[in-house]
Amino acid sequence: MASSIKPVTISVPDTKMETLKAKLSQATFPDQLPMSESWIMGFPFPISSGWFLVGNMALTGGPRRPGSFLEVTKILPLLTNPTGGPSFNVVAPSLPNFGFSGAPRKPGFGIAQYAECVHKLMIKLGYSKYVTQGGDWGYAVLRTVAFLYPDHNLATHLNYVRANPPTLLKNPPLYLQSLLPMSSAEMAGLERTKWFLTQGFGYNVEQTTRPSTIGAALADSPVATLAWIYEKLHDWTDSYPWTDDEILTWVSVYWFSVAGPAASARIHYEAQNEHPHPREDKRMMEWNGKVRLGLSYFPKDLLVFPKAYGRTLGPVIFEAVHEAGGHFAAWEKPEVLAGDLGKMFGSKGGVEVARVWKEAK
């Protein structure tokens, strides 16, 4: 390991804790409306006043883990010390602008730059060859890693499958396959996708176009930060029973982050306005024949397309369609996701771990 790699101890100053308590004690909540106790209009504020009394006490312990890799903590022991199948050395990077990582100080830090950070981290840690797994922004970053560094990235597994429908000119066999009747799971997936794009996409439009506007609220108000994040924890899972401790930990990581809670909103803007490569996101949804793919579909993810769509991304060697689970698969269904990785990278999978390491030497 390079000598410049040093352990980091997460520590939240008492002054920040006192500031948080003061802000919470003076929080102003909106008027209650007849429908405000449901999630139909977003975060149900009538519960937040009493909820924050609990939160105020629980937060005195401070956050425990950086948010950008918080999701992986449940799955770590299943990958590093499995009861059967392959074991992994796991690197869970904390992206710039998130958690306790630093933040770029000038515009133009887009997906390609995030991908470069991940690749350079792997090289610095001594991994010249590696496999990757991710969802959400992990999908975007790791798909870009696969395009930029295919000689190093041997395979990628995704639990968030963003892809275009196959076309007759680019994907004739897949196009014909897409004309066949869809399965009930695929039809339900398209309904979920429609819901997300029509009722759950507002945050994305705001952060893609005016991240500094919502950033002002996130930076100043713990109530705004709670509402902005907790809404997604509720809507993007498959009825996952969040505990107060879990919610407070996730939100605290954003509130106490090094760059502040507003910084995490900028990735949407930068991804759509990349320099010097505008709309880098288009490339991540194109065919990449150099890096093998594994795809896992969870019914309550945000974009749940038919399998023919995912197969337009590259050579798919593993697929799994699950009956339960949402956007945060590693947190909601750690055993299931770990099982998929074990199958994909096991002795009977398409990318056996032993063979990968042999290739790496």
Salt bridges, closest charged atoms under 4 A:
GLU116 OE2 - LYS120 NZ 2.76
ASP136 OD2 - HIS327 NE2 2.51
ASP220 OD1 - LYS23 NZ 3.18
GLU231 OE2 - LYS232 NZ 2.43
ASP235 OD1 - HIS234 ND1 2.73
ASP245 OD2 - ARG64 NH2 2.59
GLU246 OE2 - LYS74 NZ 3.73
GLU280 OE2 - ARG283 NH2 2.17
ASP281 OD2 - ARG162 NH2 3.40
ASP281 OD1 - ARG279 NE 3.02
ASP301 OD1 - HIS327 ND1 2.56
GLU319 OE1 - ARG311 NH2 2.66
ASP340 OD2 - HIS322 NE2 2.60
GLU352 OE1 - ARG355 NH1 3.67
